[in-house]
């Protein structure tokens, strides 16, 4: 199963790979920002920071999954 996914990523068009790479990098920056907000919550104990950090972390993880799924879908549509 994992070999099939790796083969799918390796056979993608270069343009799709580039968009996927930059999308995952952007999503990781969003997750890192969320971690910094959650660390700030640990020191200040402001409840709003917790909810902002948690929501931002969920958003970053959602973006990672979305970029991967959309890259696979676009590649499948382009190369049936």
C-alpha positions as CSV (number, residue, x, y, z in Angstrom):
1,X,0.0,0.0,0.0
2,X,2.7,2.4,1.0
3,X,4.8,1.5,-2.1
4,X,1.7,2.3,-4.3
5,X,1.5,5.7,-2.7
6,X,5.2,6.4,-3.2
7,X,5.0,5.3,-6.8
8,X,2.0,7.6,-7.3
9,X,4.0,10.6,-6.0
10,X,7.1,9.7,-8.0
11,X,5.1,9.5,-11.2
12,X,3.4,12.9,-10.8
13,X,4.0,15.7,-13.2
14,X,6.8,18.1,-12.1
15,X,4.4,21.1,-11.9
16,X,2.1,19.1,-9.6
17,X,5.0,18.0,-7.4
18,X,6.2,21.6,-7.1
19,X,2.7,22.8,-6.0
20,X,2.5,19.9,-3.5
21,X,5.9,20.7,-2.1
22,X,5.2,24.4,-1.6
23,X,1.7,23.7,-0.2
24,X,3.2,21.3,2.4
25,X,5.9,23.8,3.3
26,X,3.2,26.5,3.8
27,X,1.1,24.1,5.9
28,X,4.1,23.3,8.1
29,X,4.7,27.0,8.7
30,X,1.0,27.3,9.8
31,X,1.5,24.4,12.2
32,X,4.7,25.9,13.6
33,X,2.9,29.2,14.2
34,X,0.1,27.3,16.0
35,X,2.7,25.6,18.2
36,X,4.2,29.0,19.1
37,X,0.7,30.2,20.1
38,X,0.2,27.1,22.2
39,X,3.5,27.6,23.9
40,X,2.6,31.2,24.6
41,X,-0.6,29.8,26.2
42,X,1.4,27.7,28.5
43,X,3.2,30.7,29.9
44,X,0.3,33.2,30.0
45,X,-2.7,30.9,30.6
46,X,-5.1,33.0,28.5
47,X,-7.9,30.7,27.3
48,X,-8.3,32.5,24.0
49,X,-4.7,31.6,23.1
50,X,-5.5,27.9,23.6
51,X,-8.5,28.0,21.2
52,X,-6.6,30.1,18.6
53,X,-3.6,27.8,18.7
54,X,-5.7,24.6,18.6
55,X,-7.8,25.9,15.7
56,X,-4.7,27.0,13.8
57,X,-3.0,23.6,14.3
58,X,-6.1,21.8,13.0
59,X,-6.1,24.2,10.0
60,X,-2.5,23.4,9.2
61,X,-3.0,19.7,9.4
62,X,-6.2,20.0,7.3
63,X,-4.2,22.0,4.6
64,X,-1.5,19.2,4.5
65,X,-4.1,16.5,3.9
66,X,-5.9,18.7,1.4
67,X,-2.8,19.4,-0.6
68,X,-1.9,15.7,-0.8
69,X,-5.4,14.6,-1.8
70,X,-5.8,17.4,-4.4
71,X,-2.4,16.6,-5.9
72,X,-3.3,12.9,-6.3
73,X,-6.7,13.9,-7.8
74,X,-5.3,16.4,-10.2
75,X,-2.6,13.9,-11.3
76,X,-5.2,11.2,-11.8
77,X,-7.4,13.5,-13.9
78,X,-4.5,14.6,-16.1
79,X,-3.1,11.1,-16.6
80,X,-5.9,8.6,-16.6
